[in-house]
C-alpha cells in the first residue's frame, strides 16, 4: 500500500507515535471534554438553536411527564374521586378533572401568584396591594436561592468526579459560622459586616468540604462515606452549640441570638416580601462557577480529572490537589447556602433550620446536568414547587408530600432518558450532544 492510499487511522497512529505519550493523553482529554473526537470540530453548519432544543428536550419532557404522573397520584389518592366514581364513570372522570385543575391552579398561584389579583393590584396603584399580589413570586425566588448555592456545590463535585453528599452538613456549618460572626461582631458598618459574615459561612463550609477531599486524595477514603458521616457530626455539633455556647441568653428554645442589623442581607421590598440580596449573590456565584469551569486552567484540570483521573495524572495534572480543591470549593458554595438562610431569611440559627436543601441539591445537579445554567433553572423550578406546595395543601387539601413525588418522578425520567425518548419517539442524541454529568464517582 503506497502512502497515498494509507487509511487516515494509520496516518493518525503514525503521527501519534511521534508525540510524547503525555501529549497524546492530554490531546485526548481536550477532545473528550470539548466533544471533538480525533481533534475534529463539530459540524459548523449545525445551528446552535437546534442543538439547544435537542439537549433541552429530555429535561423538559421529564418535567412534563412527572407532572402528568404526579397528577394521577393526586386523583387516585382522593376520596372524592372514588365517591364520584360509585355514581357513574362520567362523574368520576369529571371529579378527577376538577381535583386535578384545583390542585394545579393552587400550585401555580402559590408559586407565581394569581394573575387576576396581580392585574387588579397594578391597576389600583396601591403599593400594599402590589406587594401582596407579588408575594408568591418573590417567595419562590427566596426558596430557590439556597437551592442555587447547594446545586452549584454538588455540580462542582460531579464535574471533578466526586459525589459530595455532604452538602447538608456543610450548609449547617456555614450557617453556624455566619450566625456567630453575625451576632458576635459588633460596631462594623454594613458594607463590611455583611460580606464578612457571608464569607465566614463560605469558610466554614469550605473547611467541612476540605476534610473529605483531603482524605480522598491522601488515603483513598471514599468521599460518599466520609461526607455522610460528617453530616451527622455537623447536625449534632449544631444541636450542642444551640443548647450551650450559642444559645440565646434567657431563651428556653435552642436558638442563637439574633444577628446584628449590619449583618443582614438587604431586602428590596417592604413586608411581607422577604426577597433579598442573596438571590443576586447566588446568580453571581453561578456565573463565577461557569467562568471557573470553562474559562480557567484550574477548571479545565478539574473537568479532566472528573473524566479520567488516570489519564489526567499521566498528563501531568495534580490529581490530588484538584480533588481537594473541588471538595473545598463545593463545601464553600454549600456553606454560602447556610449563610444565606441565616443572614437573609431567619436572622438567627435554630435547630433543623435547613429542611433538606443539601439533599435536594443532588437532584438539582442531576436535573441541571451539572452545568451552572441548568442548576439555576432547576433551582427556580424546585423553589416554585416548594413554595406552591403550601398553597396547594391549604386550598386543595393535597398533601405537601406530593411535591416530593413530583421531584422523584422527574429525577427518574432524567436518570433514564431512554424512557422519555421511547415515550415521545425522540431521535437518539448525536455524539457529544448530551453532556456527561460525572464519569466515575470517586474513581481513582
Secondary structure, 3 states (H helix, E strand, C coil): CCHHHCCHHHHHHHHHHCCCHHHHHHHHHHHHHHCCHHHCCCCCCCCHHHHHHHHHHHHHHHHHHHHHHHHHHHHHCCHHHHHHHHHCHHHHHHHHHHHHHHHHHHHHHHHCCCHHHHHHHHHHCCHHHHHHHHHHHHHHHHHHHHHHHHHHHHHHHHHCCCCCCCHHHHHHHHHHHHHHHHHHCCCCCHHHHHHHHHHHHHHHHHHHHHHHHHHHHHHCCCHHHHHHHHHHHHHHHHHHHHCCCCCCCCCCCCECCCCCHHHCCCECCCCCCCCECHHHHHHHHHHHHHHHHHHCHHHHHHHHHHHCHHHHHHCCCCHHHHHHHHHHHHHHHHHHHHHHHHHHHHCCCECCCCCCHHHHHHHHHHHCCCCHHHHHHHHHHHHHHHHHHHHHHHHHCCCCHHHHHHHHHHHHHHHCHHHHHHHCCCCCCCCCCCCCCCCCCCCC
